[in-house]
Amino acid sequence: MNFQQLRSVREAVRCGFNLTEVAHTLHTSQPGVSRQIRELEEELGIELFVRAGKRLTGLTEPGGHVLPIIERMLMESTNLRHAGQEFVARQSGLLSVAATHSQARYALPVAVQEFRLHFPNVKLHLHQGSPKQIAQMLLSGEVDVGIATEALGDYPQLVALPCYRWTHSVIVPPGHALLDAPLTLDALGRYPLITYDTGFTGRTRIDKAFEDQGLAPNIVLTAMDADVIKTYVQLGMGVGIVAGIAYEAERDTQLRALDAGELFGINLTKLAVRRGNYLRGYVHAFIESFAPTLPRGVVEQALADDAPAQIDI
């Protein structure tokens, strides 16, 4: 048994059982891939794949049982390599972080700046995407750390840890009528609204709040980006609902903000890592810089536990 055989099986599943694509991914030939799979099957004494002639069409029942074990073995081989590399070069390497626009634009800059100061030889790759895209990047091993408010806690293969709480703000131009009276959902629902796309930055709570009151808000425009929302509010297209951290009084001089925490509740941003993944020392340093409630010991304990971590923030 060797790792090339294990990789051939894993990639066959990832590539939809297309051996030509597997050969391209592994930089080898299609007959070579077929041979590796056959040799592993012979050694294990079971068939891993259902076949139609020479084509693979799916996993057999034993194959479905063995695949998670193969995944774990390949992950541990990667972890072993990373552990060795860390002792060789503790202060250099690559850190990949995925975050939504709101997190990347408003929450991450201070942590990134501090991290670069302490680890100047570590290359930092910052990816942006939807919460579901961030989860997929974590699951595929494309990134080390993912940060979002939505979705990350929905995947058992990920460990999602609480970072900080935040509320939404309603933003309007100066002199708007909403500034002169207590903010209510009923009053807000009388105006065209501009807010986040479904699945972004606490949008679930916004929808639920209106639904619970039996109201149907007139959402005229949605975006992934708080800066886009603010732009169209300034143009007079409607009232904006954004994350509170996205309103900056010294920059957003043409806008005013009203705290909407009582209307839409408190949101919780989470930081996620892939369960079973080895995290280098500088990854832990970045995590603690962004979320001081998540020192290395807390993260490692959460990775070791099956149950979600209970962390006070």
VMD Tcl script that draws the C-alpha trace (Angstrom):
set ca {
  {0.00 0.00 0.00}
  {1.32 3.47 -0.87}
  {0.09 7.05 -0.86}
  {-0.18 7.22 -4.65}
  {-2.75 4.42 -4.51}
  {-4.69 6.28 -1.83}
  {-4.55 9.53 -3.82}
  {-5.81 7.73 -6.93}
  {-8.87 6.49 -5.05}
  {-9.58 9.86 -3.45}
  {-9.21 11.81 -6.70}
  {-11.35 9.29 -8.58}
  {-14.22 10.20 -6.27}
  {-13.47 13.94 -6.36}
  {-13.30 13.91 -10.19}
  {-16.63 12.14 -10.60}
  {-14.95 8.81 -11.51}
  {-13.36 10.35 -14.63}
  {-9.92 8.68 -14.78}
  {-8.67 11.05 -17.48}
  {-9.25 13.97 -15.12}
  {-7.68 12.02 -12.25}
  {-4.56 11.39 -14.32}
  {-4.32 15.10 -15.14}
  {-4.71 16.05 -11.46}
  {-2.04 13.58 -10.32}
  {0.29 14.30 -13.27}
  {0.33 10.69 -14.41}
  {-1.31 8.49 -17.05}
  {-4.80 6.99 -17.08}
  {-3.46 3.40 -17.21}
  {-1.23 4.29 -14.26}
  {-4.23 5.44 -12.25}
  {-6.18 2.27 -13.11}
  {-3.20 0.15 -12.06}
  {-2.83 1.95 -8.73}
  {-6.51 1.42 -7.93}
  {-6.44 -2.24 -8.95}
  {-3.33 -2.94 -6.89}
  {-4.91 -1.41 -3.80}
  {-8.12 -3.41 -4.34}
  {-6.10 -6.61 -4.67}
  {-4.18 -5.86 -1.47}
  {-7.37 -5.08 0.47}
  {-9.27 -7.99 -1.05}
  {-12.32 -5.86 -1.97}
  {-13.56 -3.88 -4.95}
  {-13.76 -0.18 -4.17}
  {-15.56 0.93 -7.34}
  {-18.55 -0.14 -9.38}
  {-17.51 -0.63 -13.00}
  {-19.22 -0.59 -16.40}
  {-16.62 -2.17 -18.65}
  {-13.44 -0.21 -18.02}
  {-15.28 2.85 -16.67}
  {-15.80 3.61 -13.00}
  {-19.39 4.56 -12.23}
  {-19.49 4.79 -8.43}
  {-18.32 3.45 -5.10}
  {-19.18 -0.03 -3.89}
  {-20.48 -0.44 -0.34}
  {-16.97 -1.43 0.90}
  {-15.57 1.52 -1.06}
  {-17.90 3.93 0.72}
  {-16.74 2.51 4.05}
  {-13.03 2.73 3.18}
  {-13.05 6.23 1.61}
  {-13.22 8.19 4.94}
  {-10.25 6.15 6.21}
  {-8.27 7.00 3.06}
  {-9.18 10.69 3.52}
  {-7.92 10.61 7.13}
  {-4.68 8.86 6.16}
  {-3.93 11.44 3.47}
  {-4.76 14.30 5.81}
  {-2.47 12.91 8.48}
  {0.35 12.56 5.93}
  {-0.11 16.25 5.12}
  {-0.18 17.09 8.83}
  {3.05 15.15 9.34}
  {4.74 17.05 6.55}
  {3.52 20.38 7.94}
  {4.74 19.48 11.43}
  {8.20 18.76 10.08}
  {8.23 21.94 8.04}
  {7.23 23.98 11.07}
  {10.30 22.88 13.01}
  {12.50 23.61 10.01}
  {11.06 27.07 9.41}
  {8.95 28.31 12.29}
  {8.68 31.87 11.00}
  {8.00 31.28 7.30}
  {5.35 29.64 5.19}
  {1.89 30.39 3.78}
  {-1.33 31.32 5.54}
  {-4.59 31.30 3.55}
  {-7.65 32.96 5.06}
  {-11.14 33.15 3.55}
  {-13.68 35.72 4.71}
  {-16.80 37.51 3.56}
  {-16.41 41.06 2.28}
  {-17.63 42.59 5.54}
  {-15.08 40.64 7.58}
  {-12.22 41.29 5.13}
  {-13.00 45.00 4.83}
  {-13.92 45.93 8.40}
  {-12.94 43.22 10.90}
  {-9.67 41.77 9.60}
  {-7.35 44.73 8.84}
  {-6.02 45.18 12.40}
  {-5.32 41.45 12.80}
  {-3.66 41.27 9.38}
  {-1.48 44.27 10.17}
  {-0.42 42.79 13.52}
  {0.26 39.40 11.94}
  {2.45 40.90 9.20}
  {4.42 42.78 11.86}
  {5.25 39.60 13.79}
  {5.55 37.18 10.83}
  {6.99 39.18 7.93}
  {8.22 36.01 6.17}
  {4.82 34.33 6.09}
  {2.91 34.89 2.84}
  {-0.69 35.78 3.54}
  {-3.37 34.93 0.96}
  {-6.76 36.53 1.62}
  {-9.75 35.03 -0.23}
  {-13.26 36.47 -0.32}
  {-16.53 34.65 -0.92}
  {-19.95 33.75 0.39}
  {-20.17 31.78 3.64}
  {-20.90 28.59 1.69}
  {-17.94 29.23 -0.62}
  {-15.74 29.77 2.43}
  {-16.90 26.45 3.88}
  {-16.07 24.68 0.62}
  {-12.60 26.27 0.53}
  {-11.99 24.94 4.04}
  {-13.28 21.47 3.18}
  {-11.11 21.25 0.07}
  {-8.00 22.37 1.96}
  {-7.65 25.53 -0.13}
  {-7.59 27.74 2.98}
  {-6.49 27.29 6.60}
  {-8.99 29.60 8.29}
  {-12.50 30.75 7.38}
  {-14.41 33.68 8.90}
  {-18.12 34.38 8.42}
  {-21.37 34.86 10.31}
  {-23.49 32.39 8.33}
  {-23.15 28.71 7.37}
  {-19.82 27.68 8.93}
  {-21.49 25.90 11.83}
  {-23.52 23.72 9.46}
  {-20.66 21.38 8.50}
  {-19.61 18.56 10.86}
  {-16.19 18.40 9.13}
  {-15.47 21.93 10.37}
  {-14.86 23.25 13.86}
  {-16.59 26.64 14.05}
  {-15.64 28.80 17.03}
  {-17.31 32.05 18.17}
  {-15.28 35.24 17.66}
  {-17.36 38.31 18.42}
  {-20.94 39.59 18.57}
  {-22.33 42.42 16.48}
  {-25.60 44.09 15.51}
  {-27.02 45.62 12.34}
  {-27.38 49.32 11.69}
  {-29.96 51.13 9.59}
  {-28.31 53.79 7.43}
  {-30.04 56.81 5.90}
  {-29.06 60.20 4.46}
  {-28.93 63.18 6.88}
  {-32.36 64.61 7.63}
  {-34.23 61.37 6.93}
  {-37.56 60.95 8.75}
  {-36.39 57.75 10.48}
  {-33.92 59.83 12.49}
  {-36.74 61.70 14.24}
  {-38.66 58.84 15.86}
  {-37.99 55.50 17.60}
  {-36.92 52.86 15.09}
  {-39.48 50.09 14.56}
  {-39.91 47.32 12.00}
  {-43.24 48.82 10.98}
  {-41.64 52.22 10.30}
  {-38.73 50.60 8.48}
  {-41.06 48.54 6.32}
  {-42.60 51.70 4.84}
  {-39.43 52.43 2.88}
  {-37.65 50.63 0.05}
  {-34.79 48.66 1.63}
  {-31.26 47.89 0.47}
  {-29.40 45.12 2.27}
  {-27.32 41.96 1.94}
  {-27.91 39.03 -0.37}
  {-29.55 35.97 1.18}
  {-26.99 34.01 3.20}
  {-24.71 37.00 3.87}
  {-23.91 38.97 7.02}
  {-26.90 38.15 9.18}
  {-29.52 38.42 6.42}
  {-31.29 35.42 7.96}
  {-32.05 37.44 11.10}
  {-33.35 40.38 9.07}
  {-35.80 38.18 7.16}
  {-36.94 36.38 10.29}
  {-37.60 39.61 12.20}
  {-39.97 40.89 9.52}
  {-41.58 37.47 9.11}
  {-42.23 37.17 12.84}
  {-44.10 40.50 12.72}
  {-46.11 39.46 9.67}
  {-44.46 42.15 7.54}
  {-43.30 41.90 3.93}
  {-40.38 44.33 3.49}
  {-39.88 46.02 0.12}
  {-36.27 44.99 -0.56}
  {-35.40 46.76 -3.81}
  {-31.69 45.94 -4.02}
  {-29.33 43.40 -2.46}
  {-25.53 43.13 -2.52}
  {-22.70 41.16 -0.91}
  {-20.78 44.33 -0.19}
  {-21.69 46.91 2.48}
  {-19.90 49.62 0.49}
  {-22.23 48.96 -2.45}
  {-25.25 49.20 -0.15}
  {-24.03 52.52 1.25}
  {-23.45 53.90 -2.24}
  {-27.05 53.30 -3.30}
  {-28.40 54.68 -0.03}
  {-26.46 57.88 -0.75}
  {-28.09 57.98 -4.19}
  {-31.50 58.02 -2.51}
  {-32.64 54.60 -3.69}
  {-33.70 53.41 -0.26}
  {-32.85 52.77 3.39}
  {-29.86 50.52 4.04}
  {-29.41 47.71 6.56}
  {-25.74 46.81 7.11}
  {-23.48 45.31 9.76}
  {-22.79 47.86 12.45}
  {-19.04 47.59 11.87}
  {-19.55 48.69 8.25}
  {-20.62 52.20 9.24}
  {-17.68 54.54 9.87}
  {-18.82 58.02 10.90}
  {-15.53 59.69 9.95}
  {-15.74 58.29 6.41}
  {-19.47 57.97 5.82}
  {-20.13 61.68 6.24}
  {-23.11 61.61 3.87}
  {-24.90 58.98 5.95}
  {-26.32 58.57 9.42}
  {-26.71 55.29 11.33}
  {-29.30 53.93 13.75}
  {-28.54 50.87 15.86}
  {-30.93 48.06 14.91}
  {-29.88 45.52 17.52}
  {-33.31 45.53 19.17}
  {-34.96 44.84 15.82}
  {-32.73 42.12 14.39}
  {-30.96 40.72 17.45}
  {-27.32 39.92 18.06}
  {-25.25 38.16 15.41}
  {-22.25 35.93 16.06}
  {-19.25 35.83 13.75}
  {-17.44 32.49 13.72}
  {-13.95 31.37 12.80}
  {-13.68 27.86 11.36}
  {-10.91 25.38 10.65}
  {-11.11 21.91 9.17}
  {-11.45 19.14 11.74}
  {-8.27 17.06 11.90}
  {-6.15 19.67 10.14}
  {-2.71 20.46 11.56}
  {-2.36 24.17 12.31}
  {1.11 25.67 12.37}
  {2.15 28.00 15.15}
  {1.71 31.13 13.06}
  {-1.85 30.06 12.17}
  {-2.67 29.93 15.87}
  {-1.01 33.35 16.28}
  {-3.23 34.81 13.56}
  {-6.37 33.29 15.08}
  {-5.58 34.71 18.52}
  {-4.78 38.12 17.01}
  {-8.19 38.21 15.35}
  {-10.07 36.62 18.26}
  {-8.27 36.95 21.63}
  {-10.79 34.50 23.13}
  {-9.29 31.75 20.93}
  {-5.73 31.11 22.16}
  {-3.91 28.00 20.93}
  {-5.01 25.80 23.81}
  {-8.69 26.57 23.27}
  {-8.48 25.88 19.52}
  {-6.56 22.63 19.99}
  {-9.06 21.45 22.61}
  {-11.94 22.24 20.25}
  {-10.23 20.30 17.45}
  {-9.83 17.32 19.77}
  {-13.43 17.37 21.02}
  {-16.42 15.99 19.16}
  {-18.81 18.48 20.76}
  {-18.85 22.19 19.80}
  {-16.73 24.36 22.06}
  {-18.50 26.51 24.66}
  {-16.61 29.79 24.69}
  {-17.65 32.99 26.42}
  {-17.21 36.14 24.31}
}
mol new
graphics top color blue
foreach p $ca { graphics top sphere $p radius 0.5 }
foreach p [lrange $ca 0 end-1] q [lrange $ca 1 end] { graphics top cylinder $p $q radius 0.2 }
display resetview
